[in-house]
Amino acid sequence: MILLLHGAGYLEVALSTSRLLLPFTHGVKFHAIEYAVLLAKCRNATLVPLSLIQVQKECASKGARLEHIQQSKDFLEAVAHQAAKNDVSTEKIELFTSDVIGSISFYADSSDCEGVLLFVSDSEEVFLDRNQIKRIILKVAGKHHIVHLQSIKRQNAGQKLLKHIAQLIYRGGEQEKQVNPGVGVS
């Protein structure tokens, strides 16, 4: 909401901002949180981190596992910290549920979210397990923003040197083809 001075009074102007839903069940990944916050900033959107603490229907009286509650708190705090650092607004939600996909669908609709952010990686699960991501794509209406994170592999100095040499050789061949396009390489 912005208040504009108009004559002797104020004129209220409502600004509509889009919302991006960021569902979470496990695995706090700081590089993915940073990416989500920066994406929200670029789109001038409010980030809605939805931390879902899964409880079993038949064991609801036992409650959630303490480690899941702690991961939820850590996730929400990490998002809040990164968002404050980048001046991005958030609407944090923590929910105990026996139906993760149904809860995501409900909040995507009721919070008027532009889309659901989903992170995937070849080497690890990010915020949700792969089965949950598949079910979200199939069952949750609306846009799905799927971000593929590159796996971070540690390379020793020898691997880095070989990669650098291979790039130099490849670039050298490309430059030769560009300088002499009619000359074939045999």
C-alpha positions as CSV (number, residue, x, y, z in Angstrom):
1,M,0.0,0.0,0.0
2,I,1.3,3.4,-1.0
3,L,-0.1,6.7,0.3
4,L,0.1,9.6,-2.1
5,L,-0.4,13.2,-1.1
6,H,-3.4,14.4,-3.1
7,G,-4.5,18.0,-2.5
8,A,-5.4,18.3,1.2
9,G,-5.8,14.5,1.7
10,Y,-4.1,11.2,1.0
11,L,-4.9,8.9,-1.9
12,E,-4.3,5.2,-1.2
13,V,-2.9,3.1,-4.0
14,A,-2.8,-0.6,-3.7
15,L,0.1,-2.3,-5.5
16,S,-0.4,-5.9,-6.4
17,T,2.7,-8.0,-6.2
18,S,2.9,-11.6,-7.3
19,R,3.7,-14.4,-4.9
20,L,6.0,-17.4,-5.4
21,L,5.3,-20.4,-3.3
22,L,8.4,-22.3,-2.0
23,P,7.3,-25.6,-0.5
24,F,9.7,-27.4,1.9
25,T,9.6,-30.8,3.7
26,H,13.3,-31.5,4.4
27,G,16.9,-30.6,3.6
28,V,17.9,-27.0,4.1
29,K,20.0,-26.0,1.0
30,F,21.3,-22.5,1.2
31,H,22.2,-22.2,-2.5
32,A,18.6,-23.0,-3.4
33,I,17.3,-20.6,-0.8
34,E,19.5,-17.9,-2.2
35,Y,18.3,-18.7,-5.8
36,A,14.6,-18.5,-4.7
37,V,15.1,-15.2,-3.0
38,L,16.9,-13.7,-6.0
39,L,14.3,-15.0,-8.4
40,A,11.6,-13.4,-6.2
41,K,13.6,-10.1,-6.2
42,C,14.0,-10.1,-10.0
43,R,10.2,-10.7,-10.4
44,N,9.4,-8.1,-7.7
45,A,7.4,-10.9,-6.0
46,T,6.7,-11.9,-2.4
47,L,8.3,-15.2,-1.5
48,V,6.0,-17.5,0.4
49,P,8.1,-20.2,2.1
50,L,5.7,-23.0,3.0
51,S,7.3,-25.4,5.5
52,L,5.3,-28.6,5.8
53,I,5.9,-30.8,8.7
54,Q,4.5,-34.2,7.8
55,V,2.6,-36.2,10.4
56,Q,1.0,-39.5,9.7
57,K,-2.8,-39.7,9.9
58,E,-2.8,-42.8,12.0
59,C,-0.1,-41.5,14.3
60,A,-1.3,-37.9,14.7
61,S,-1.4,-38.3,18.4
62,K,2.3,-38.8,18.5
63,G,3.0,-35.6,16.6
64,A,5.9,-34.7,14.4
65,R,9.5,-35.8,14.8
66,L,11.6,-33.2,16.6
67,E,14.2,-33.2,13.8
68,H,11.6,-32.3,11.2
69,I,10.4,-29.4,13.4
70,Q,13.9,-28.1,13.8
71,Q,14.6,-28.4,10.0
72,S,11.4,-26.4,9.4
73,K,12.5,-23.6,11.8
74,D,16.0,-23.6,10.2
75,F,14.5,-23.3,6.7
76,L,12.2,-20.5,7.6
77,E,14.9,-18.6,9.4
78,A,17.4,-19.1,6.5
79,V,14.8,-17.8,4.0
80,A,14.0,-14.8,6.3
81,H,17.7,-14.0,6.7
82,Q,18.4,-14.2,2.9
83,A,15.2,-12.2,2.1
84,A,16.1,-9.4,4.5
85,K,19.6,-9.3,3.1
86,N,18.1,-8.8,-0.4
87,D,15.1,-6.7,0.5
88,V,12.5,-9.3,-0.5
89,S,9.2,-9.6,1.3
90,T,8.1,-12.9,2.6
91,E,5.0,-14.5,4.1
92,K,6.3,-17.5,6.1
93,I,4.0,-20.4,6.7
94,E,4.6,-23.4,8.9
95,L,2.1,-26.2,8.7
96,F,1.7,-29.6,10.3
97,T,-0.1,-31.9,7.8
98,S,-0.8,-35.5,6.8
99,D,-1.4,-34.4,3.2
100,V,1.7,-32.6,1.8
101,I,0.4,-32.3,-1.8
102,G,-3.1,-31.2,-0.8
103,S,-1.6,-28.6,1.5
104,I,0.6,-27.2,-1.3
105,S,-2.4,-27.1,-3.6
106,F,-4.5,-25.3,-1.1
107,Y,-1.9,-22.6,-0.3
108,A,-1.0,-22.1,-4.0
109,D,-4.7,-21.4,-4.7
110,S,-5.7,-19.5,-1.5
111,S,-2.5,-17.3,-1.4
112,D,-3.1,-16.3,-5.0
113,C,0.4,-17.5,-5.9
114,E,1.8,-17.0,-9.4
115,G,3.5,-20.3,-9.3
116,V,5.2,-23.0,-7.3
117,L,9.1,-23.1,-7.1
118,L,10.5,-26.6,-7.4
119,F,14.2,-27.4,-7.2
120,V,15.7,-30.5,-8.6
121,S,19.2,-31.8,-8.7
122,D,20.9,-34.9,-10.1
123,S,22.8,-35.6,-6.9
124,E,20.4,-34.7,-4.1
125,E,16.8,-33.9,-3.2
126,V,16.2,-30.2,-2.6
127,F,13.4,-29.2,-0.2
128,L,11.0,-32.0,-1.4
129,D,11.6,-35.6,-2.4
130,R,11.3,-36.6,-6.1
131,N,8.0,-38.4,-5.7
132,Q,6.5,-35.2,-4.1
133,I,7.8,-33.1,-7.0
134,K,6.2,-35.5,-9.5
135,R,2.9,-35.4,-7.7
136,I,2.9,-31.6,-7.4
137,I,3.5,-31.3,-11.2
138,L,0.6,-33.7,-11.8
139,K,-1.9,-32.6,-9.2
140,V,-1.3,-28.9,-8.3
141,A,-2.9,-26.5,-10.7
142,G,-1.0,-23.4,-11.9
143,K,2.5,-22.7,-13.0
144,H,5.5,-24.7,-11.8
145,H,8.8,-23.0,-11.9
146,I,11.3,-25.9,-12.0
147,V,14.9,-25.0,-11.3
148,H,17.6,-27.5,-12.0
149,L,20.6,-27.0,-9.7
150,Q,24.0,-28.2,-11.0
151,S,25.6,-30.6,-8.7
152,I,28.7,-29.2,-7.1
153,K,31.6,-31.5,-7.6
154,R,35.0,-31.0,-6.0
155,Q,37.8,-31.1,-8.5
156,N,41.4,-31.5,-7.6
157,A,44.1,-29.4,-9.2
158,G,44.8,-32.0,-11.8
159,Q,41.2,-32.2,-12.9
160,K,41.0,-28.4,-13.2
161,L,44.2,-28.3,-15.2
162,L,43.0,-31.0,-17.7
163,K,39.7,-29.2,-18.1
164,H,41.4,-25.9,-18.7
165,I,43.7,-27.5,-21.4
166,A,40.8,-29.2,-23.1
167,Q,39.0,-25.8,-23.3
168,L,42.0,-24.1,-24.7
169,I,42.4,-26.8,-27.4
170,Y,38.7,-26.7,-28.2
171,R,38.7,-22.9,-28.4
172,G,41.8,-23.0,-30.6
173,G,40.1,-25.3,-33.1
174,E,37.0,-23.1,-33.2
175,Q,39.1,-20.0,-33.8
176,E,40.9,-21.7,-36.7
177,K,37.5,-22.7,-38.3
178,Q,36.3,-19.2,-38.0
179,V,39.4,-17.7,-39.6
180,N,39.6,-20.2,-42.4
181,P,36.0,-21.4,-42.9
182,G,36.7,-23.0,-46.3
183,V,39.7,-25.0,-45.1
184,G,38.8,-28.5,-43.8
185,V,40.5,-30.1,-40.8
186,S,41.9,-33.6,-41.5
